[in-house]
Amino acid sequence: MPKLANTPTLNNYSKLPISSYRDYLKQHGLVKTVTISYNYLGNDHSITINISNTPCTYGGHRHWWHCPKCGRRVAVLYFNQSYQCRHCIGLNYQSQLQQPVDKLLKRVAVIRERLGWPQGIVNGHGGKPRGMWQKTYNRLVNEHDEIAQQIIERLI
Ligand SMILES: [Zn+2]
C-alpha cells in the first residue's frame, strides 16, 4: 500500500446521513428503500438503499441505512466510488470522535440538552427547538447520530 502524506479520515468522503432524509421519510411513511441518484465521473447512477425503522419511546421512528455492501445498519453512508458504510471504507471515525464511551455519552447529553430532547439515545429524536436555525439543528442531529451509533456499536 502506498504511503500517504496524510492519513485519510472520513472527512475525505462525502457523507449521506439518514437524517438528511428525515423530512422525506416523514412524508412517505415507513418506506423500506430510498433510491438515490448521483453522478460519478460523468455518468449518472442510481442506487436503491434499504432502510429500517425502529420505534422511539416518545413516538415516531428512527431510521437507518443498510449499507449496500455489507448490510450493516448505520446512520451515515459515505461515498467512495459508491455508497458504503465506514466499515466497508475501512476507516475509523475522525479523531474527534475516537474518545472513551463516557466522553461520547457526555457529548451526546450536551447535544440533547441543547436540542431540548429527553436524555438517553434510546429515546431517539425529538423535534427542532423553536428559534434554532435549521442548519444548526441539522449539524447537531448529524453529530448526535454519529456519536450515538458509535456508542451503540461499542456497547453491543
Ligand atoms: Zn458496509
Residues whose N, C-alpha, C, O or C-beta is under 5 A from the ligand:
A	BS01	ZN	C67 K69 C70 G71 R72 Q84 C85 H87 C88
